[in-house]
Amino acid sequence: IVKSTLSVVKNEGSTVEKGDLILDGDDSSVKLKEIYLDGEKLNSGSDYTLTSSQLIVHSSCFTGKSSFKLETTVSIVPEDNTQLSGFYKSGSMYCSQCEAEGFRRITYYPDRPDNMAKFTHVKITADADSYPILLSNGNLVSTTEKDGEGRHSAVWEDPFPKPSYLFAVVVGDLGSIKDSYTTTSGRNVHLEIFSEKENVGKLDYAMESLKNSMKWDEDKFGLEYDLDIYNVVAVNDFNMGAMENKGLNVFNTAYVLADQKTATDGDFERVEGVIGHEYFHNWTGNRVTCRDWFQLTLKEGLTVFRDQEFSGDMGSNDVTRIENVKGLRGRQFAEDAGPMSHPIRPESYVAIDNFYTATVYSKGAEVIRMYNTILGEAGFRKGMDLYFERHDGSAATCDDFRAAMADANEADLEQFSRWYTQKGTPTVKYSSSYDPSTSTFTLDLSQHTASAPDNEPFHIPVAFGVIDSETGAELVESQVLHFKEASKSFEFKLSSDPKGTAVPSVMRGFSAPVKIVSEASPATQKTDLLTLAAYDTDGFNRWEAGQKLYTEAIFTQLAGDDVNLDGVYQAFEQTLTSPKISDDSIRAYGLMLPSESGLAEDMDIIDPIGLHDARTAIKKKLARKFQAGVAELYDRLTKEMSGAPFEVNSKAVGKRRLRNTCLDYACANKDTDEEVIASAQLAHKHYFEANCMTDQVAAMSILSNVHGVPEAEKLRDEVLSKFFDDANGDALVLNKWFTIQAVSSKPDVLEDVISLTSHPEFTMTNPNRCRSLIGAFTANSAAFHAEDGAGYKFIGEKIGILDAMNPQIASRMVGCLISFKRYDENRATKMRAELSKILEIEGLSPDTFEIVSKALS
């Protein structure tokens, strides 16, 4: 039972003389029992109208009143709420998820982000023995002990106005860890992180990350926490990553639980980043929220940028930047090239849940980063200060943010607004020349958006420098060019004549979310990339140069042409052996080939199997060429790390990342049965000597690909069985077990996946488990896109089942089918056929309908 009392005050500034009060409500979840206005019961029909999505209180009920109280009582059944939106049961606990439109599944309310109200009295009553923990937003005001019926209660008050999407309630029998933090101004904040009792031992890293986040936000932006309590709860069943509810963050367990035995280094990094992200929302999202959901990137893009900066400062900025750009290219560039392409501020939607996208989040963060690049860190801070000064406690727009940045710095950012209104990924082409008679270096730039040819030119900040190919000297120090035209030439005086050639380093730090293409001859491109890989002072561009050399080789292999790997070998050997590289993570990323998803974005028509085979072929050639050097580095790292305590810091993570990269190459030589067995034995040994989940997953991932050699298959099966048994039912560990098998390169991987859907530990109702197997398989490009279309049929059937129980997960999953125009006609026809079947499902949710109908149209 949910009882709600709304204090409604007339908006004196409104020009509307007479109007009904319209409250949002979803009748598939909420059942109205009674309604009172100022103590008088209202009658259906004469006083109010109830529809499937609204409760409309007729204006005649409050004519002449400047304010009134509206009381409603509704019933809900959280145990039946498989959508995980609103109030629902997860395991032994009850919890809420209200963003974007979940509050209307709890009670009737003006469920919009611009309706900010103070929730002054939230009382939760439950059985004291079964549910001793009663949590909500804000500060705890009072509690009552167990009464004669065995029930107790807690009252919470949030002094800050907030929209309904930030409301939260959690009820359960939970364990926790506690700590405190003292803000710069002296406020003592009680910190507590809750989870199911068996997981309490995995909360320490999240608490450390939370305190680091609080300190970082004070130091970087002068932003302090503003309540006396900060609670975090880990929930098993959760559609998203986490939710920034004021004072009561609710987290997917995957982003808060971590320890040496169950979490990889990537898991630790995600916990740190997401803990920071949700904390940073306290100001960029809660204190200042978005006026409407079209402005979603205002809070999400800005907060992603803040969590990226935080993660970089906690570890390595270059490593963090590489990881973020790899993710952007693999997901967001694909989104920009597909039928769901949209600006970071969408113009329309059927279901707002469909716009929690890589474009809104990741590209939105890149747009915020461009402000920082254009204005500088000090200028960006000035803009942030003015933004909070103007809009604290209110609902703002993207234009409000841009205006604050412009006004604080007296900058012209009018053209910059196109990043909010134009979709697609621009391509920036460049060429250069040098006139030794005048020591003048000329850089020619052009921009065009192939997927949106009517786009007007963007304001693109181009971070730029010039390197001497012979000495590595920087002939033009790094600076930012403001590129606003369709094409433009920039001229520079070099600090000295180059001993070799003057090589441009363009888009340093990936200063804009664009594709970068050199118009130099292939020979010049190769020598330029080798120069940048060896000498560039920008860590990102140094890594990027090696990636482009690898990319060119893979595409040459794919085309069936003779591959000259001299440049690739030179770059790889330099990365493998150079003493100038002090960060092991940078060395590891420099040795890794571009991902198949990233490579696919450089293809007009994607050949998933050909691409996989070409990438594998280049990887094998590198592994064969540098077999001795890779083995030597692997053995040295193994010796250095033997007996060392497990630590989570950039140095220790880097060593593990580099050693596991060497393992991957060492196990890539599998041309004979003997080599397959030797590779499996090495991975098997690596697994059983591992002292952490990171190393176990690295070994098991290699072994999962083994097939056709019985002796090696026996080692594979032993490790998979051992991993499952050791998991002992741990949900997050089992997710890894499912995923590793789903992304295997075995030719019969789909048969394995189908079999695993019948495994006792698999369930479609838990989003994490569903993503770990079905979602992971769709990312296994060569297997999912098999020419017979079996992968498409499999996912089509699963989406039909998912849509009935959880439309948010179904609509995200269907994204793997919608870019059919990027594939050959055979695959495209089969993908379209599955989409058409999905569209014909009776009762298809608006979420899935929107995605599928846009793709087919």
Long-range contacts (C-beta under 8 A, 24 or more apart in sequence): 1-33, 1-73, 1-74, 1-75, 2-30, 2-73, 2-74, 2-75, 2-76, 2-87, 2-106, 2-107, 3-71, 3-72, 3-73, 4-71, 4-72, 4-73, 4-74, 4-107, 4-108, 4-109, 5-69, 5-70, 5-71, 5-121, 6-69, 6-70, 6-71, 6-72, 6-109, 7-67, 7-69, 8-62, 8-67, 8-68, 8-69, 8-70, 9-66, 9-67, 10-65, 10-66, 10-67, 18-59, 18-63, 19-59, 20-56, 20-57, 20-58, 20-59, 21-56, 21-57, 21-59, 21-62, 21-70, 22-54, 22-55, 22-56, 22-57, 22-110, 23-54, 23-55, 23-56, 23-57, 23-108, 23-109, 23-110, 23-111, 24-53, 24-54, 24-101, 24-103, 24-104, 24-108, 24-109, 24-110, 24-111, 24-112, 25-53, 25-54, 25-55, 25-74, 25-104, 25-107, 25-108, 25-109, 26-52, 26-53, 26-86, 26-101, 26-104, 26-105, 27-51, 27-52, 27-53, 28-52, 28-105, 29-76, 29-77, 29-81, 29-86, 29-105, 29-106, 30-74, 30-75, 30-76, 30-104, 30-105, 30-106, 30-107, 30-108, 31-74, 31-75, 31-76, 32-72, 32-73, 32-74, 32-108, 33-73, 33-74, 33-75, 34-72, 34-73, 35-70, 35-71, 35-72, 35-73, 36-70, 36-71, 36-72, 37-61, 37-62, 37-68, 37-69, 37-70, 37-71, 38-65, 38-68, 38-69, 39-69, 53-104, 55-108, 72-107, 72-108, 74-107, 74-108, 76-105, 76-106, 81-105, 82-765, 82-805, 82-806, 83-805, 83-806, 83-807, 83-808, 84-237, 84-238, 84-239, 84-767, 84-806, 84-808, 85-239, 85-808, 87-169, 88-237, 90-235, 90-236, 90-237, 90-238, 91-196, 91-236, 91-237, 92-172, 92-173, 92-196, 93-131, 93-170, 93-171, 93-172, 93-173, 93-174, 93-196, 93-233, 93-235, 94-131, 94-169, 94-170, 94-171, 94-172, 95-168, 95-169, 95-170, 95-171, 95-172, 95-233, 95-235, 95-250, 96-167, 96-168, 96-169, 96-170, 96-245, 96-250, 97-238, 97-239, 97-240, 97-243, 97-250, 98-164, 98-165, 98-166, 98-167, 98-168, 98-243, 98-245, 99-165, 99-166, 99-240, 99-243, 100-165, 100-293, 100-352, 100-353, 100-356, 101-165, 101-352, 101-353, 102-165, 103-164, 103-165, 103-167, 106-167, 109-164, 110-164, 111-164, 111-165, 112-163, 112-164, 112-292, 113-163, 113-165, 113-289, 113-290, 113-291, 113-292, 113-293, 113-395, 114-163, 114-289, 114-290, 114-291, 114-292, 114-395, 115-163, 115-164, 116-161, 116-162, 116-163, 116-289, 116-393, 116-394, 116-395, 117-161, 117-162, 117-164, 118-158, 118-159, 118-160, 118-161, 118-162, 119-156, 119-157, 119-158, 119-162, 119-167, 120-157, 120-158, 121-155, 121-157, 122-155, 122-156, 122-157, 122-158, 122-169, 123-153, 123-154, 123-155, 124-153, 124-154, 124-156, 124-169, 124-171, 125-151, 125-152, 125-153, 126-151, 126-152, 126-153, 126-171, 127-151, 128-152, 130-173, 131-171, 131-172, 131-173, 132-173, 133-170, 133-171, 133-172, 133-173, 133-174, 133-176, 133-194, 134-171, 135-168, 135-169, 135-170, 135-171, 135-194, 135-231, 135-233, 135-248, 136-167, 136-168, 136-169, 136-170, 136-248, 137-162, 137-166, 137-167, 137-168, 137-245, 137-246, 137-247, 137-248, 138-227, 138-229, 138-246, 138-247, 139-227, 139-228, 139-229, 139-247, 140-229, 158-227, 158-246, 158-247, 159-227, 160-226, 160-227, 160-246, 160-286, 160-287, 160-393, 161-393, 162-246, 162-286, 162-289, 163-289, 163-395, 166-244, 166-245, 166-246, 166-286, 166-289, 167-245, 168-243, 168-245, 168-246, 168-248, 168-250, 170-194, 170-233, 170-235, 170-248, 170-250, 173-197, 174-233, 175-199, 175-200, 176-200, 176-203, 177-203, 177-204, 177-207, 179-207, 179-211, 181-210, 181-211, 181-214, 181-215, 181-225, 181-230, 183-214, 183-218, 183-224, 183-225, 184-218, 184-224, 185-224, 187-224, 187-225, 187-226, 187-228, 188-228, 189-214, 189-225, 189-227, 189-228, 189-229, 189-230, 190-228, 190-229, 190-230, 191-230, 192-229, 192-230, 192-231, 192-232, 193-231, 193-232, 193-233, 193-234, 193-256, 194-231, 194-232, 194-233, 194-234, 195-233, 195-234, 195-253, 195-256, 195-257, 196-234, 196-236, 199-234, 199-253, 199-257, 201-259, 202-257, 202-258, 202-259, 202-262, 202-263, 203-234, 203-256, 203-257, 204-259, 205-258, 205-259, 205-263, 205-268, 205-271, 205-272, 205-648, 206-232, 206-256, 206-257, 206-258, 206-271, 206-275, 209-271, 209-272, 209-275, 209-276, 210-275, 210-279, 212-272, 212-276, 212-310, 212-314, 213-275, 213-276, 213-279, 213-280, 213-310, 214-279, 216-276, 216-310, 216-313, 216-314, 217-279, 217-280, 217-283, 217-306, 217-310, 220-309, 220-310, 220-313, 221-283, 221-306, 221-381, 221-384, 222-385, 223-282, 223-283, 223-388, 225-279, 225-282, 226-282, 226-287, 230-279, 232-256, 232-275, 232-278, 236-731, 236-766, 236-768, 237-765, 237-766, 237-767, 238-767, 238-768, 239-767, 239-806, 239-808, 239-809, 240-356, 241-274, 241-277, 242-274, 242-275, 242-277, 242-278, 243-278, 244-277, 244-278, 244-279, 244-281, 244-282, 244-285, 244-286, 246-282, 246-286, 249-278, 249-279, 251-275, 251-278, 252-767, 252-768, 253-731, 253-732, 253-768, 254-732, 254-735, 254-768, 257-732, 260-646, 260-691, 260-692, 260-693, 261-692, 261-693, 262-693, 262-730, 262-732, 262-733, 263-693, 263-732, 264-692, 264-693, 264-694, 264-697, 264-736, 265-648, 265-653, 265-656, 265-657, 265-694, 266-694, 267-693, 267-732, 268-648, 268-653, 269-311, 269-315, 269-323, 269-653, 272-311, 272-314, 273-307, 273-308, 273-310, 273-311, 274-307, 276-306, 276-307, 276-310, 276-311, 277-303, 277-304, 277-306, 277-307, 280-306, 280-307, 280-310, 283-388, 287-388, 287-392, 287-393, 288-387, 288-388, 288-391, 288-392, 288-393, 288-394, 288-395, 288-396, 289-394, 289-395, 289-396, 290-395, 290-396, 290-397, 291-395, 291-396, 291-397, 292-395, 293-349, 293-352, 293-355, 294-345, 294-346, 294-347, 294-349, 295-345, 295-396, 295-397, 295-398, 296-345, 296-352, 296-355, 296-356, 296-360, 297-344, 297-345, 297-360, 297-361, 297-364, 297-367, 297-398, 297-420, 298-396, 298-397, 298-398, 298-400, 298-401, 300-356, 300-360, 300-361, 300-364, 301-344, 301-360, 301-361, 301-363, 301-364, 301-365, 301-366, 301-367, 301-368, 302-364, 302-365, 302-368, 302-401, 304-361, 304-362, 304-364, 304-365, 304-368, 305-365, 305-368, 305-369, 305-372, 308-365, 308-369, 315-649, 315-650, 315-653, 316-583, 316-585, 316-586, 316-650, 316-654, 317-539, 318-539, 318-540, 318-543, 318-583, 318-586, 319-583, 319-585, 319-586, 319-589, 319-650, 319-654, 321-509, 321-510, 321-539, 321-540, 322-539, 322-540, 322-543, 322-586, 322-589, 324-362, 324-365, 325-510, 325-540, 326-595, 326-598, 327-362, 328-358, 328-362, 328-363, 328-366, 328-513, 329-597, 329-598, 329-601, 330-595, 330-597, 330-598, 330-601, 331-358, 331-362, 331-597, 332-357, 332-358, 332-359, 332-362, 332-363, 332-513, 333-425, 333-515, 333-598, 333-601, 334-597, 334-600, 334-601, 334-819, 335-359, 336-363, 336-423, 336-424, 336-425, 336-451, 337-424, 337-425, 337-451, 337-601, 337-819, 337-822, 338-818, 338-819, 338-822, 338-855, 339-818, 339-819, 339-821, 339-854, 339-855, 339-857, 340-815, 340-818, 340-851, 340-854, 340-855, 341-423, 341-424, 341-451, 341-452, 342-423, 343-419, 343-420, 343-421, 343-422, 343-423, 344-419, 344-420, 345-398, 345-420, 345-421, 349-850, 350-846, 350-847, 350-849, 350-850, 351-807, 351-811, 351-845, 351-846, 351-847, 351-850, 353-807, 353-808, 353-811, 353-847, 354-811, 354-847, 354-850, 354-851, 359-423, 363-513, 366-512, 366-513, 367-419, 367-420, 367-513, 369-511, 370-416, 370-419, 370-461, 370-511, 370-512, 371-405, 371-413, 371-416, 373-461, 373-463, 373-480, 373-509, 373-511, 373-512, 374-411, 374-413, 374-416, 374-459, 374-461, 374-480, 374-482, 375-405, 375-409, 375-411, 379-405, 379-408, 379-409, 379-411, 380-405, 382-408, 382-409, 383-408, 383-409, 413-459, 415-457, 415-458, 415-459, 415-484, 416-459, 418-455, 418-456, 418-457, 418-458, 418-459, 419-458, 419-459, 422-449, 422-452, 422-455, 422-456, 422-458, 423-451, 423-452, 423-455, 424-449, 424-450, 424-451, 424-452, 424-455, 425-449, 425-451, 425-513, 425-514, 425-515, 426-455, 426-458, 426-460, 426-512, 426-514, 426-515, 427-514, 427-515, 427-516, 427-517, 428-460, 428-462, 428-483, 428-506, 428-507, 428-512, 428-514, 428-515, 428-516, 428-517, 429-517, 429-518, 429-519, 430-504, 430-506, 430-516, 430-517, 430-518, 430-519, 431-518, 431-519, 431-520, 432-502, 432-504, 432-520, 434-494, 434-498, 434-501, 434-502, 436-497, 439-493, 439-494, 439-497, 440-491, 440-492, 440-493, 440-494, 441-466, 441-475, 441-476, 441-491, 441-492, 441-493, 441-494, 441-502, 441-504, 442-489, 442-490, 442-491, 442-492, 443-481, 443-489, 443-490, 443-491, 443-492, 443-504, 443-506, 444-487, 444-488, 444-489, 445-481, 445-483, 445-487, 445-488, 445-489, 445-490, 446-486, 446-487, 447-483, 447-486, 447-487, 447-514, 448-486, 457-484, 457-485, 457-486, 458-484, 458-512, 459-483, 459-484, 460-484, 460-512, 460-514, 461-511, 461-512, 462-506, 462-507, 462-511, 462-512, 463-507, 463-508, 463-509, 463-511, 463-538, 464-490, 464-504, 464-505, 464-506, 464-507, 464-508, 465-504, 465-505, 465-508, 465-536, 465-537, 465-538, 466-492, 466-494, 466-502, 466-503, 466-504, 466-505, 467-502, 467-503, 467-505, 467-531, 467-532, 467-535, 467-536, 467-537, 468-498, 468-499, 468-500, 468-501, 468-502, 468-503, 468-535, 469-498, 469-500, 469-501, 469-502, 469-503, 469-527, 469-528, 469-531, 469-535, 470-498, 470-499, 470-500, 470-501, 471-498, 471-499, 471-500, 472-531, 472-534, 472-535, 473-498, 473-499, 474-537, 475-502, 478-505, 478-508, 478-537, 478-538, 480-511, 500-531, 501-527, 501-531, 503-527, 503-528, 503-531, 503-532, 504-528, 505-532, 505-536, 505-537, 505-538, 505-541, 506-541, 507-541, 508-536, 508-538, 508-540, 508-541, 509-538, 509-540, 509-541, 510-540, 510-544, 515-601, 515-602, 525-552, 526-552, 526-567, 529-567, 529-571, 530-567, 530-570, 530-571, 533-571, 533-574, 533-575, 534-574, 539-586, 542-590, 543-586, 543-589, 543-590, 545-571, 546-571, 546-572, 546-575, 546-590, 547-594, 550-593, 550-594, 550-618, 551-594, 551-599, 551-602, 553-618, 554-593, 554-594, 554-599, 554-611, 554-614, 554-615, 554-618, 555-599, 555-602, 555-614, 557-614, 557-617, 557-618, 558-607, 558-610, 558-611, 558-613, 558-614, 563-618, 565-618, 565-621, 565-625, 568-618, 568-622, 569-622, 569-625, 572-622, 572-625, 572-626, 573-626, 573-629, 576-626, 576-629, 576-630, 576-633, 577-629, 583-650, 583-654, 584-651, 584-654, 584-655, 584-657, 584-658, 585-650, 585-653, 585-654, 585-657, 585-658, 586-654, 587-654, 587-658, 588-654, 588-657, 588-658, 588-660, 588-661, 589-657, 591-658, 591-661, 591-665, 592-661, 593-618, 593-619, 593-622, 596-781, 596-782, 597-779, 597-781, 600-781, 600-822, 603-822, 604-822, 605-822, 605-823, 605-824, 606-822, 606-823, 607-824, 608-781, 608-782, 608-784, 608-785, 608-823, 609-782, 609-785, 609-786, 609-787, 611-781, 611-782, 612-745, 612-781, 612-782, 613-782, 619-665, 619-668, 620-668, 620-669, 620-671, 622-665, 622-668, 623-665, 623-666, 623-668, 623-669, 624-669, 626-665, 627-666, 627-669, 630-662, 630-665, 630-666, 631-662, 631-666, 633-658, 633-662, 634-659, 634-662, 634-663, 634-666, 637-662, 646-691, 646-692, 656-692, 656-694, 656-695, 659-695, 660-694, 660-695, 660-698, 663-698, 663-699, 663-702, 664-698, 664-702, 667-702, 673-709, 676-706, 676-708, 676-709, 676-712, 677-709, 677-711, 677-712, 679-712, 680-706, 680-709, 680-711, 680-712, 680-715, 680-716, 681-715, 683-715, 683-719, 684-715, 684-718, 684-719, 687-719, 687-722, 693-733, 693-736, 696-723, 697-736, 697-740, 700-740, 701-740, 701-743, 704-740, 704-741, 704-743, 704-744, 704-746, 705-744, 705-745, 705-746, 706-746, 707-746, 707-747, 707-748, 729-761, 731-766, 731-768, 731-769, 732-768, 734-761, 734-769, 734-772, 735-768, 735-769, 735-771, 735-772, 736-772, 738-762, 738-769, 738-772, 738-773, 738-776, 739-772, 739-773, 739-776, 741-773, 742-772, 742-773, 742-774, 742-776, 742-777, 742-780, 743-776, 743-777, 743-779, 743-780, 744-780, 744-783, 745-782, 745-783, 749-777, 749-780, 749-783, 750-777, 750-783, 750-786, 750-790, 750-791, 750-794, 753-777, 753-794, 754-794, 757-798, 764-798, 764-801, 764-802, 764-805, 765-805, 765-806, 767-806, 767-809, 770-802, 770-809, 770-813, 771-809, 774-798, 774-813, 775-813, 778-813, 778-816, 779-816, 784-816, 785-823, 785-827, 787-826, 787-827, 789-827, 789-830, 789-831, 789-833, 789-834, 792-817, 792-830, 792-831, 792-833, 792-834, 793-830, 793-834, 795-834, 796-834, 796-835, 796-837, 796-838, 799-838, 799-848, 800-837, 800-838, 800-841, 803-838, 803-841, 803-844, 803-845, 803-847, 803-848, 804-843, 807-845, 807-846, 807-847, 807-848, 808-847, 810-845, 810-847, 810-848, 811-845, 811-847, 811-848, 811-850, 811-851, 814-838, 814-848, 814-851, 814-852, 815-851, 817-855, 818-851, 818-852, 818-854, 818-855, 819-855, 820-855, 832-856
